[in-house]
Amino acid sequence: MEFASKRPAATAGLLLLLSFSTQEGCRCRPARAPAAHDGGAAVPTAWLAGAVVDRRDHPVPEARVLAFPTSGDGGPAEGATPFETATDLSGHFRFDHLPPGPYRLLIDAAGFPTTEKSPVVAPADDAAVRVDGEGRSIVGRVRAAGTPVAGARVLLAPDGGGPLRESVTRAGGGFAFGGLGDGRYALRAVGNDLASPPSRAVEAADGPGAAPVDLELAPARSITGRVVDDTGAPLADVPVRIETAAGAPGDDPLPTRLQSDRAGGFAALVFPGAYRLSASRPGYVLRRAPTADAAGKGPALTVALELMRGARLYGRVIDPRGGGASGARVRCVASAIEDLTVQNGPLPLAAEAAAMPSGAARALGSTRATVADRDGRFVVDDLIPGRYRIEVAHPGAEPLRSDELVLAPGERRDVGKLALQPGFPVTGRVVDESGTPIDGARVVVASGGTSAAAAGLVALTDAGGQFALALPVGSYRLAASASGRGTAQVAVDVAAGSSPPALAIKLFRAEATLEGLIRDDGGRPLARARLAVWPADLLDGAAGAAPGASPIASGSADVGGHFVIAQLPAGDARLEVQHPDYPRSVHLVTPGKFANLTVPFPGGIAGEVKVRTTGAAVARGRLEAVGPGGAKASADVRRDGTFRLLRLIPGHWRLTVVAAGYRSAEQELEVPASSNLGEASIRDLRVELDGT
């Protein structure tokens, strides 16, 4: 990176761009005010002003500028928070009311790498920073039914995601963005109950002679909703993100961002289409990210976003010698991934991450992991309520897996001491067909042994292809896999007091392709179904793969149910299909042969649990169901005694109901397919329990 010490003048090219948009004023965000000072003496203040320019000394407008207070040795000042502003259209920025002293400047501008300059001492007027790259431009017009629109908001961001910039069209509908880095951008416009579709892959031009981008406004659809917690109470000031549902979560470079009001409500105008909604707040987890079909014309769509209070697990890991297991890896693994969600949206920008406190940028999901401290203590936060198992791995000890536990919203659970037992080392080497070691290959305990905790234990190979596991006495099967290669399994026997000979595992190149179509038995495609390819002898059709095991490859079906998964080994495999509206299914497939797959249309059961003698509702019970092929499902009994079991494979099912203070009850029944997705095919089922 380079730094400039002079204030640049705007070039003729940029002046032409600005005259095209005739955008006025500075969009600088004021820096935050310093903390209040106790006592009557005036607090000394300073200022910090400068400019951001590109490699050719052209101004970089609307760049984000963060000023971090630093100590005398150049490190961050204790307890200090950064100040923030943005450059105006001529690339200038200014901080007022700063405490005098040294600062580190961090610049984040669309299309340019993050740049910093340190130290810069306030007060100062000439703190100019040169970012790497050359400023480019995008110009265009906004129209509605062919008529130019003034006052429309135009949003721009890098096509792959990044800082968002905004402009407003003036007379003639024109707009311009100058000072852009090299690359492709996405744009869209909104205004007066109108919205345009996004324009993607727009190239920023070098100079003012760029071809204009035309954005055509059309009647917008309204999406309204409410953010609530797990008790139904509204949550105010919660950030809400609305993005197109066409891509993966976080892929939309121009999402609509807003905040819930005091009643938890929010409303937004969007171009007609399908959208995914999400919300986030520290200490809460999103139950699921719903989609809204806003295609065509129609009334406002209403969506509910439920944030559940995150749970916490904590405890201490004890090593085989009785001391704290420093560095032990602790994982909380959810028992039912289909009930969980992950954080939607891209990772924070470099400047945002630098301003965050340690540990603030954490993703939420079905598995959370941490490392025990020097005393063996650990804490796992932000767990979505549900069923979990705790897994612990530590060198020289056999792996530990706890019994299943259930976490309620906001619960703080002390799991106490987790004592590890000594294990015996199993070592080996993973190579390719020529004998060259494979770095980063995954070796998982697929089956075997007398301890359930060993199943799913994973090791990764080093640069020499070497791996090591600590296992209790028993017979095991290890499965090895690597990107672009097939999966191989080997057997190993672990005896007390000794280690087995080193294993040699060879992985062959995967060059086959699996193509197919997934529909239900009524001919409806399973749009965007999640797919995972497993070795033919590794995946259990009912229970799934061993915990921690990895599929050979994964993918998803398109809106028509069609899919293509490449880089697969030759030979039979099993394809696991998951869809939010259908039961999980497993199919035997052969890469290279077209797979025409049929998934049964699901059924469901809705009913209530009552006390046999009084007819009163039984609250807080649990249903476990076993169906065709060993398929399993479960649900909680609500406070009013009702329950719903959906996404069931049609056929014979056995239900078991358990509730504290009552004898368990079983009931067998035939479950037909439902008439519509998401509905029960058996309604008003009554299960009666006797007191103990």
N, C-alpha and C positions, 0 to 999 in steps of 0.2 A: 504494500500500500504506500501511497505518497501523501504528503501533507503540503498544503499551500499556505503562504503567509500573507497573501494579499486578497482583497475583496474583488471578486470578478464582476465584470460588467456584462449585462445581458447582451446576447448576440442579436444580429438582425434577424436570424432565423427564428429565434424564440419570440422576438417581438411580433413577427408575422403570425406565429401560432397564437399568441395571446390576443392579437387583434381579431383573429378568426373567431375565437370564443368570446371575446370582450368580457371575460370574467374579471370581476373587480374584487379588491380587498385581499386581506391576508387570512389564511385559514389556520394560523398558529393557534395551538392550544396553550393556554397559560400554564406556567409551571406551578406546582403546588406550593402553597404558602409555608414558610418555616414554622416550626412549633412555637407555641406561645412561650414567652419568657417571664419567669416569676420575678417580681420586684418592679420598681418604677423606672429603672434605667432603660433607655432606648436600646433596641437590639440592632447592632451594626449590620447593614445589608450591603450587597454588591450586585453587580450585573455581569452577564456573560453573553456576548453577542458575536456573531460570525456568519459564515456562509458555508454551504456544501456545494462542491463543484465536481464535475466528472473529469475524466482524463484530459479532455480538451479545454478545460476551464469553463465549460458551459454550466449554468446553474442547474441544480437538481431540486425541483420544487416538491413540496409535500413529503419530504423525507422526515421520518420520525427521529427525533434527537432526544437522547437520554443523558442526563448529567449525574454521575455517581460521585458523591463526596469521597475523597480518599484521605488516608492518614499520611504522616510525614514520610513513611517508608514506601509509599505508593500503593499499599493495600487498601481495602475498603475500610471506611471509617465505621467504628463500632456503633450499631444502632441506627445508622443513617439510612434514609430511604432516597431513591433517585428522584430527580426532577425531570419533567417531560414537557416537550413542546414539539412543533413541527415547522419546517421551513415554509416560507411564503412562495409565491410564484416566481420570484427572482432568486430563490435559493437561500434567502437570509433567515436567520433565527435569532431570538433574543430571550434570555432568562432575566427576569427582574426579581428583586427581593431574595437574593441568595445569600447565605452566610459566606463571608469572605474565606478564601482558601483554595486548595488544589482540587481539581475534579478530573474524572475520566469521562470523555464523551464517547457515546456509542451511537452509530448512525445506521438506520435500517430503512432502505429505500427500495421500491419495487424494481426488480431487474438487476440490482447491484448486490455484490457480496457485502455482508455486515462489516463495517469499518469502525475502528476506534482510534482515539487520540488521547494521549496522557503523557505528562500532566498538563492541564490547562488551568491557570490560576485566575480566579475571579477577584477583582473586576478586570474585564478584558473586552475589547471591541473588535479584535481581529482574529478570532479563533476559527480560522478557515480549515476545512477538512476536505481532502480530495478522495473520492471513492474510485475504485478500479472499474473502468468501463467508460463507454461513450454514450452520452445522452441521446435518446432518439424520441420520436413523437408519434402520436396517433391522433388523427383528426376525423370528424364525422358530423352527421346531422341526424336529428331525431324528427320523425314525421308521424302523423296519425292520419290515415286515409289519404296519404299523399300531401298533406298540409304540414308545413314546418311547425314545431311545437317549441315555444319559449318557456323557460322555467322548469323544464324536466330535469330530474336528477339522473346523472349518468355515472354508473359505477364501473370501476376497472380494477383488475387484479391479474397477476401472472397466471397463465393458463394452468400451471401445475400447483397453484396455491401460493399465497404470500400476502404482503401488505395490501390493504384495500385503499384505493383512491377514489375521490368523488369530485364531480364537476357539475355545473348547472348550465343548461343551454340558454343562450340569449336570443335576441331578435334574429330571425332566420333559422332558428333551431340548431345553430352550430355549436360545437364543443371542440376542445383540444386538450390533450395531455402531453406536456413536454417533460424533458429530463428523464425519460424512461431508459432502463437498461436494455441491452439486446435480448431478444427472445419473443415468445408468443404470449398474447394476452387474451383475456375474456372480458367482454363488455355487455352491459344491459342497461335499460333505462326504465324509469317509473315516473308517473305523475298524473294527477287528476283522474284517479280511478282507472288508469291505463297502465299497461306494462308491456315490455318487449321481450321476445325470447332472447336468450343469451347468444352472443356472437363469439364463437370460440376460434382459437388459433389465429388471431389477428397479429400480423407481424408489425413490430414497431419500425418505422422508417427512419433512415439517416438523413435528416434535412426536412425542410418544410414542404417538399413536393409530394407528400404521401397521398395515395388514393383515399378519398373519404370513406368512412364506414357508415353505412346507412342502418339505423335502428328504427324499426316500424312498431309503433305502439298499437295495442289492441285492448279491448275490454278485459280487465283483470278479474280474477276470482278472489274471493275473500276467505281466508282461513282464520278462524277464531278458536280460542281454547282457554283452558284454565290449568294452572299448575297447583297441585295439591300434594300433601304428604300422605303417609300411609294411614292416617286417621281420617282423611278427607278434608282436613283444614287447609285453607288457601295459603300459598307461599308467595310473598311479595318480593320484588326486585330480583327475580331469578332469570339469568340469561337463557333465552330460548333461541334455538337455531333451526331454521327451515331450509332444507336443501333438496335438490332434485333427487328422486329415488332411482334414477336411471343408473347411477354408478354406485360404487362402494361407499360406505360412510366416510365422510371427510374429503371425497373427491371433488365436490362442487366448489369451484374457486370463488363463486359469488353467492354465498348463502345469504338469506335474510336473517339478520340478527336483531333481536329486540329483547325487552325485559318485561316481566309480568308486573301488573299494577298492584295496588293494595289488596284487591280482591283476588289476586292470583291470575287475573285475566290478561289476555293478549290478543292482538288482531294484526293481520298483515295482508297486503295485496300481492298476488303472485300471477305470473303468466300461466294460463291454463296448462295443466299437466299433473303428474304424480309427484308428491313430495314426502320426505321423511322428516319427522320432527324430533327434537331432543332438547333436554334441559339439564343443567348441572348446577350444583351448589355444594361447597365443602361440607363433608359430614353426611351427605346424602348420596344415594345411588338411584339411577333411573331404572324402574322396573322393566320397561321395554320402550323402544323407539317406534311409535306408530307411524303409519303412512296415511296420507290423505289423497284421495283421487279427485283432483280439482280440474279434470279435463272438461272441455266444453263449457256451456253456460249453465248457471244454476245458482241457488242461494248459497249463503256462506256455509262453509263446512266447520263443524265443531269437533275439536280434538281435546282429549284429556291427557295430561302428562302427570304421571304419578312418581314422585320422588320418595323413596323409602329411606328412613333413617339408617345409616350404615352401622353395622355391628363391629365389635372389636374382640379379638382373641389375644390373650397374653399368657405367658407361662415361662418355664425354665427347662432347658435341656440338660440332662446330667449324663456325662460320659461314662464308659464302662468302669473307670477307676473311682467314680463317685464325685468328681469335680464338675464344674461348669463346662459344657461343651462349646468352647469358643469357636465361632465360625460355622457352627452347624447350620445347614440349609433347612429351613422350615417352609413347607407349602401347605396352604389351605385349599383343598380341591373340592369343588362343588360336586354333589352327587347327580344333579340333573341340569345339564347345560342348557336345555331348551327353555328353562324358566329364567334364564339370566340374560344380561345385556352387557355390552362393553361401551366404553366412552366413545361417542361419535365426534367426528371433527378431526382436523389435522393436529399435529403436535404444535406447541407454541413456537412463535417466531424466535429467532436468536435473541433479539432485544427483549422480548417478553420473558424468555427463560432467564436471562441475566438479571431481570428485575424481580424474579420470584424468590421467595424464601426457599431454603433447602427442603426438598421433598414435596414441593407444592405441585409439581407436574407429574401426577400419578394416574395411570390408567386403571379403569375398573373392569372386572371381568369374572370369569368362572373360576380362575385360579389366581391366588395372590401368594407371593413368596417374600421371604425376608431372610436375614442372616442373624443368628444369635450373637449377642455382644460378648465381651471377654468373660462375663460371669455365666454365660449360657442363657441369658434372658432374651426374650423376643416379644414383639408386639406386631400384630397384623390388623390394620385398620381398613375401613371402607369395604366391609364385606356385605354383599347384598343378603338380606335375610333368606334363610333356607337351610338345606342339609349339607354338611361338610364332613370331610375327614382330614385329619392332620397327618402329614407325611414329613419325616425327619431323616436326613441323610448326613453322615459325618464320617470322615476317613477312619478306617480301622474298626468301625462299628457296623453291626447289621442294621439295615434300614428299619424304621419304625412307622407303622401306620395305625392311627387311633381308630376306635369304634366311631360310628357315625354319630354326629351331634347336630342338634337343630338350634339355629340362632334366630331370635326374634328381632324385629326392628329396634335399633338403638341399644341392643343388649351389650353389656360388657362382661365377657366370660373369662374367668381365670381357670385355665386347664391344669394348673398345678405343675408338678414335676413330671417330665417325660424322660424316663430312664432308658438309656441305650444299652444293648448287650453287645459283647465282643463278636466281631465277624471275621471271616477268613478271606484273604485276598484272591480274586480271580482276575488274571491278566490276559492280554492278548493283543493281536495286531490285525488291522483291517487294511487290505490291499485291493488294487484293481486286477484286471485279467492279466496284466503284464508284471505284476508283483510290486508295482509302485505304491507306496503308502498313501492312504486317503486321509486328509486332514479334515476334521469336523464331522466324521461319520458318527451316527447315533447308534449306540448299542443299548438295547432295552431287555430287561428280564421279562420274557413273554409268558412263561408259565413255569410251574414246578415249585419245589420246596415245601416245607412244613409251615412257614410263616407267611401269612397273607401280605405282610408289609413288604416282602421282597418283590412281588409282582409289580411291574411298572417302573422299577428302579432304572435310572438312565445314566449312561456315561458317554462322554464325547471324546473322540480320538484326538491326539495332539498332532503336531506336524509330522511325526514319525509313524503315524497310524496306530499308536499305542493307546490302550485303555486299561482301566483298573476299576474293579467293583469289590465291595466287601459284602459277603453273603453268609448266612447261617448254613449249618449242615443240611444237605439235601441234594436232590437232582433237579436240574433246571434246563430250560431251553432259552438261549439268548438269540435275539433277532437283531441284525445289523442292517442299516440302511444309510443311503447318502443321496444327495441331489443328483439327478440324472442317471441313477443306477438302481438296479433291482434290490430286493431284500433277500438276505440269506440267514438261515438259522443253524445253530450248532447246539449240541447237548454237552453239558458239563456236570460232573459229580463233585460235590464239595464234602470232604471228610474232616472230622475233628482233628485238630493238631497239625494239619498240613495244607498246602495249597496245591490245586491241580496244575498240571502242565499248562504252559502258555498256549492260548488258542490262536489259530490262524483262520481268518475269515476272508473269503474272496467275494467281491461284488462285481457283477458284470454290467456293462452299459445298458441303459434302458432307452430303446429307440422306437418302441411301438406306440400307436395312437389308438385311443378308445373314443369312438363316436357313437352317439345314440339319441334316443328320444324317450322322455318320461311323460306318461299320461296316467290318469286314473282309469278305473274300469268303465267310466262313462265317456272316455275320450277326451277329457279336459286336460290340457297341459299343466304340469307342475312348474309354473313360472318361477324362476330364480331359486329353484331348489338347491340346497347345499349338498355337494357330492364329495365323498372321500373314497379313494381306492386303497384296499388292504390286500395283503397276501391271502391267497385262498385258504390257508390253514391257520390264519392268525385271528380272524374276526369271528366271534360268537354271534350268531344271528339274533339271539334274544338279549344277552347281557352286554354285547358290545366288546370292544377291545380291552385288553388289560390296561389298568390305569397307567398313564405315562407313555403308552405306546403311540407311535406316530404312523400315519398312513403313508403309502408310497407317494401319493399325489392327491391333490384336491382341486376342486373347481366348482362351477355353478352352471345351472341351466339358464338359457335365455328366456324371454317372455313366451316363446313358443314351446318350451320344454326341451329344446335341442341343446346338446352339449358336445364338446370336444376336449379331451384331456390327453396331452402329449407326454413324451418322455416316460413311457412305461416299459417295464420288462416284458419279454414274451411269456406266454403261458397264461393259465387261468388266474383270475383275481376275483375279489368280492367288492362290489360297489355299494357303499352305504349312502342312503338317500334320506335327507332330513328336510322337512318343510314345516313352517309354523302351523299349517292347517291340516297336515296329514300325519299318520303314525310313522315312526321310523321304520325303514325297510332295508333289507340287505339282499342283493342279487348277485348270482354267479355270472361273471362276464369274461370275455376273452378279447384282449386288445387286438385290433386288426379286423374284428368282426363287428358289424353294426349291431348295437344293443337296443332292441325295442322293448322297453320296460313298462310294466303296468303295476300301479300302486293301488291297493283297494281304497274305495271311498270310505272315509271313516264313519264310525258310529259314536255314540256317547250315552252316558247315563246321568240323569239328574234326579235327585231324591232328597230324602230327609231321614235323620236318625232320631228315634223317639224312645223314651222309657216305656217298657211294655206295660207296666202296671198303671202309670199315671197319664201317659200320652204326652208328657212334657218333652221339650226339645233337649237333646244331648249336645252340649257345646264342646268344642275343642277336642274332638276325636280325630282319628286318622283312618283312612281307607287305603288298603293295599289290594291290588287286583292283579291276577295272573290270567293270561288269555292264550290264544292260539300260538303254538310254537314257543311257548315260554315267555311271550311278550309281557311286560310289566308296566303298571301305571299306578299312580298314587295321588291322593288329594287330601286336604284337610277338611274337617267338618267345621263349617262356619259357626259363629256365635248363636245364630238362630236355628242351628241343627241341620241346615241344608248343605248339600255338596253337589259338585259337578265333576264328572270324569269325561273328558273329551278326547278326540283323536285316537279312538280305539279301533283296532282291527276287527271287522265283523267276525263273529263266531262265538264260541263258548268261553265264558269268563267266570272266574270264581272270585268273589269279593270277601274280604275280611275287614271287619270294623273293630277298632280298638279304642277305648276311652277309659280314662282313669276313673275308678270306682264302679266299673261295670265289667261283666263277663264279655269276652270277645264273641262276635257272631259272624257266621259265614253264610253266604248266599250264592247260589249258582244260577246263571241265566244266559240265554242266547241274546247277543247284541246284534241287531241288524244295522245296515248302513243308514245314515241320516239323510233327510231330504235336502238339507242345505249345510254347507260348511259352517262349522262353529256352533251347530245346534245338537242337542241330545236326541237320540233316536228312541230312548226309553225315558219316559218322564214320570214323575210322581212315584218313584220307587220308595217304598217305606221299609226301613230296617229297624227292628226293635231289639233293645238290649235289656238284659236283666241285671239288677244290682248285685254286687258281690256280697 
